[in-house]
Amino acid sequence: MTAHETKARLAARLQAAREAAGYSKTDVAKLLGTDRQRVHGMETGDRPVDVTTLLQLARLYGRDASSFLMDEEPDITAVPVELRSANQPLSAESRAAIQLWGHLCGMYAQLQAHYGESTGPGRLERWLREGGNSRLRDFAIEGHAQAVRQEMGLDEDSVGARIFNLISSHGIPVFRIALGQNGVEGAFVNYPGLGPVILVNRDKLLTRQIFTAAHELGHVIYEARKQGEAAVTFLGQKNPSESQIDRFASSFLMPRTAIDLFLAQHLQQGEEGLGADDVVHLQRHFGVSYSAMLVRLRRLGHLSAARFDELKLVSPLSRATRLGYVLEPWEYGTPPSSTPEAIVSGLPKAYVTLVLSGLEDGLLSQAAAAEAMLLSLEELERYLYVIGQKEPDLDSELAFYDEHVA
């Protein structure tokens, strides 16, 4: 094949992949930070495509960069995730991020197959099979949530921010990816070779992310067995089950029995019942927002309608500070950290381990590993340096404890 033919083939494949992913040339130009003429030129062969741009386009279209260059014609219809419309039209940025999520799922499945590993809901499998539909009475949903908590070893413990690793550790990978402040809250998909996978928008407040993860877990428990592979369900997509799924998430994060126990052990209700300080203590203990706890207490009958209306006027951050709680930057609306460590922390630990193994074993190039971890090459190098520096000096540690431990 001549150089001219190779260039023409690359241009045709770029155009086909863009159209299959549902983007206009203007969408791609905006996402790449360039102009429409350059995108048009790359698809006609009149503009060169450098390696960095090719990797960006591959990530955007949810494909491997090599698929644009290999001799065998790729199947451009094999988009990793089939998007179903959410309640609001998805922005180009959200569609790009969700296609990226599909690309990461594909990478995860390939690495698992190579290393002979697998994911799956494990002990939760029976709930996927027996959970039934989500048109259930409240007491049944409470019971299911409590049973799932027990399967996960929670008992009456609070969940909070550890929910992401907790769900992932039970064979349901959770990816926290930036989808934009106005993007979808989250989604779940049955991905071929992986099973149920959850997506959470890390651009939202942490407490919203926590509730989203619990909500998507509810979808997995009740609906994963009914959902076809590679079909996405979004949080915010209106269907008859959403209110029941929300009840599952509320019961999972704020169990009735755990709230009653905490109230009995730690709080003393005044003559007027629970006060704002009590709600703040509860929401901090359970790792949810003040508003979520306030609504939950109202649903459980701990607050009257009048008391609820009074307490919803309280400034929870000011009250928390007065009570001695140290506020985190995200509570003030500070955007999530964009350091390599923070970005990688949003990916399932088992996935990151496989990517690093693939890099170490020569299965993945540095460029492919960086792409799989949502990092640039420079950020990957920094990440590898940082995690290498965190390794403790075992000889020094052993010498210290050999001297001091009785």
Backbone hydrogen bonds, N-H to C=O, Kabsch-Sander energy under -0.5 kcal/mol:
donor,donor_aa,acceptor,acceptor_aa,energy
6,T,2,T,-2.4
7,K,3,A,-2.4
8,A,4,H,-2.2
9,R,5,E,-2.3
10,L,6,T,-2.3
11,A,7,K,-2.3
12,A,8,A,-2.2
13,R,9,R,-2.2
14,L,10,L,-2.3
15,Q,11,A,-2.0
16,A,12,A,-2.4
17,A,13,R,-2.5
18,R,14,L,-2.1
19,E,15,Q,-2.4
20,A,16,A,-2.2
21,A,17,A,-1.8
22,G,18,R,-0.7
22,G,19,E,-0.7
23,Y,18,R,-2.0
28,V,24,S,-2.1
29,A,25,K,-2.4
30,K,26,T,-2.3
31,L,27,D,-2.3
32,L,28,V,-2.1
33,G,29,A,-1.0
34,T,29,A,-2.7
38,R,35,D,-0.6
39,V,35,D,-1.4
40,H,36,R,-2.7
41,G,37,Q,-2.5
42,M,38,R,-2.2
43,E,39,V,-1.5
44,T,40,H,-0.7
44,T,41,G,-0.6
45,G,41,G,-1.0
46,D,41,G,-1.6
47,R,41,G,-1.7
50,D,48,P,-0.6
54,L,50,D,-2.3
55,L,51,V,-2.4
56,Q,52,T,-2.1
57,L,53,T,-2.6
58,A,54,L,-2.3
59,R,55,L,-2.3
60,L,56,Q,-2.4
61,Y,57,L,-2.6
62,G,58,A,-0.7
62,G,59,R,-0.6
63,R,58,A,-3.0
67,S,64,D,-1.4
68,F,65,A,-1.6
69,L,66,S,-1.3
70,M,66,S,-2.4
76,I,74,P,-1.1
78,A,75,D,-1.7
79,V,77,T,-2.2
82,E,230,A,-2.0
83,L,81,V,-0.7
95,R,91,S,-2.5
96,A,92,A,-2.3
97,A,93,E,-2.4
98,I,94,S,-2.4
99,Q,95,R,-2.3
100,L,96,A,-2.2
101,W,97,A,-2.2
102,G,98,I,-2.0
103,H,99,Q,-2.0
104,L,100,L,-2.5
105,C,101,W,-2.4
106,G,102,G,-2.2
107,M,103,H,-2.2
108,Y,104,L,-2.6
109,A,105,C,-2.6
110,Q,106,G,-2.1
111,L,107,M,-2.5
112,Q,108,Y,-2.5
113,A,109,A,-2.2
114,H,110,Q,-2.2
115,Y,111,L,-2.4
116,G,112,Q,-0.8
117,E,112,Q,-2.4
124,L,121,P,-2.8
125,E,122,G,-2.1
127,W,124,L,-1.2
128,L,124,L,-1.4
129,R,125,E,-1.7
130,E,126,R,-2.5
131,G,127,W,-1.7
136,L,134,S,-1.8
141,I,137,R,-2.0
142,E,138,D,-2.7
143,G,139,F,-1.9
144,H,140,A,-2.3
145,A,141,I,-2.7
146,Q,142,E,-2.3
147,A,143,G,-2.3
148,V,144,H,-2.5
149,R,145,A,-2.3
150,Q,146,Q,-2.2
151,E,147,A,-2.3
152,M,148,V,-1.6
153,G,150,Q,-1.5
154,L,149,R,-2.7
157,D,154,L,-2.7
160,G,286,F,-0.8
162,R,159,V,-1.3
163,I,160,G,-1.6
164,F,161,A,-0.7
166,L,162,R,-2.4
167,I,163,I,-2.6
168,S,164,F,-2.0
169,S,165,N,-2.5
170,H,166,L,-0.6
170,H,167,I,-1.1
171,G,168,S,-1.7
172,I,167,I,-1.6
175,F,173,P,-0.5
175,F,198,I,-2.8
176,R,174,V,-0.5
176,R,346,G,-3.3
177,I,175,F,-0.7
177,I,200,V,-2.0
183,G,180,G,-1.5
185,E,235,L,-0.7
187,A,199,L,-2.0
188,F,233,T,-1.7
189,V,197,V,-2.3
190,N,231,A,-0.6
191,Y,189,V,-1.0
191,Y,195,G,-2.5
194,L,191,Y,-2.5
195,G,191,Y,-2.8
197,V,189,V,-2.3
198,I,173,P,-3.0
199,L,187,A,-3.2
200,V,175,F,-2.6
201,N,185,E,-2.5
202,R,177,I,-1.4
202,R,200,V,-0.8
204,K,201,N,-1.3
208,R,205,L,-0.6
209,Q,205,L,-2.2
210,I,206,L,-2.4
211,F,207,T,-2.0
212,T,208,R,-2.6
213,A,209,Q,-2.5
214,A,210,I,-1.9
215,H,211,F,-2.6
216,E,212,T,-3.0
217,L,213,A,-2.0
218,G,214,A,-1.7
219,H,215,H,-1.7
220,V,216,E,-2.3
221,I,217,L,-2.9
222,Y,218,G,-2.5
223,E,219,H,-3.2
224,A,219,H,-0.8
224,A,220,V,-1.2
226,K,223,E,-1.5
227,Q,223,E,-1.3
230,A,190,N,-3.4
231,A,228,G,-1.3
232,V,82,E,-1.3
233,T,188,F,-2.1
235,L,186,G,-2.5
237,Q,234,F,-1.4
238,K,236,G,-0.5
239,N,237,Q,-0.6
242,E,239,N,-1.9
245,I,241,S,-2.5
246,D,242,E,-2.4
247,R,243,S,-1.7
248,F,244,Q,-2.0
249,A,245,I,-2.4
250,S,246,D,-2.5
251,S,247,R,-2.5
252,F,248,F,-2.6
253,L,249,A,-2.3
254,M,250,S,-2.7
259,I,255,P,-2.5
260,D,256,R,-2.5
261,L,257,T,-2.3
262,F,258,A,-2.4
263,L,259,I,-2.7
264,A,260,D,-2.1
265,Q,261,L,-2.1
266,H,262,F,-2.7
267,L,262,F,-0.7
267,L,263,L,-1.0
269,Q,267,L,-0.6
270,G,273,G,-1.2
273,G,270,G,-1.8
274,L,302,H,-0.6
279,V,275,G,-1.8
280,V,276,A,-2.3
281,H,277,D,-2.5
282,L,278,D,-2.3
283,Q,279,V,-2.8
284,R,280,V,-2.3
285,H,281,H,-2.0
286,F,282,L,-2.3
287,G,283,Q,-0.8
288,V,283,Q,-1.9
293,M,289,S,-2.2
294,L,290,Y,-2.5
295,V,291,S,-2.4
296,R,292,A,-2.3
297,L,293,M,-2.7
298,R,294,L,-1.8
299,R,295,V,-2.6
300,L,296,R,-2.0
301,G,298,R,-1.1
302,H,297,L,-2.4
303,L,297,L,-0.9
308,F,304,S,-2.6
309,D,305,A,-2.2
310,E,306,A,-1.6
311,L,307,R,-2.7
312,K,308,F,-1.9
313,L,310,E,-1.1
314,V,311,L,-1.5
319,R,315,S,-2.1
320,A,316,P,-2.5
321,T,317,L,-2.3
322,R,318,S,-2.1
323,L,319,R,-1.6
324,G,321,T,-1.4
325,Y,320,A,-2.4
327,L,325,Y,-0.6
331,E,328,E,-1.6
332,Y,328,E,-0.5
332,Y,329,P,-1.5
333,G,330,W,-1.6
334,T,329,P,-1.7
343,I,339,T,-2.4
344,V,340,P,-2.5
345,S,341,E,-1.7
346,G,342,A,-0.6
346,G,343,I,-1.2
347,L,344,V,-2.0
352,V,348,P,-2.3
353,T,349,K,-2.4
354,L,350,A,-1.8
355,V,351,Y,-2.4
356,L,352,V,-2.6
357,S,353,T,-2.1
358,G,354,L,-2.7
359,L,355,V,-2.2
360,E,356,L,-2.5
361,D,357,S,-2.6
362,G,359,L,-0.9
363,L,358,G,-1.7
364,L,358,G,-2.1
369,A,365,S,-2.6
370,A,366,Q,-2.6
371,E,367,A,-2.2
372,A,368,A,-2.2
373,M,369,A,-1.2
374,L,371,E,-1.3
375,L,370,A,-3.1
380,L,376,S,-2.4
381,E,377,L,-2.2
382,R,378,E,-2.0
383,Y,379,E,-2.7
384,L,380,L,-2.8
385,Y,381,E,-2.0
386,V,382,R,-2.8
387,I,383,Y,-2.7
388,G,384,L,-1.5
389,Q,385,Y,-2.1
390,K,386,V,-1.3
391,E,388,G,-0.9
394,L,392,P,-1.2
397,E,393,D,-2.4
398,L,394,L,-3.0
399,A,395,D,-2.1
400,F,396,S,-2.2
401,Y,397,E,-2.4
402,D,398,L,-2.3
403,E,399,A,-1.1
404,H,400,F,-1.7
405,V,401,Y,-2.6
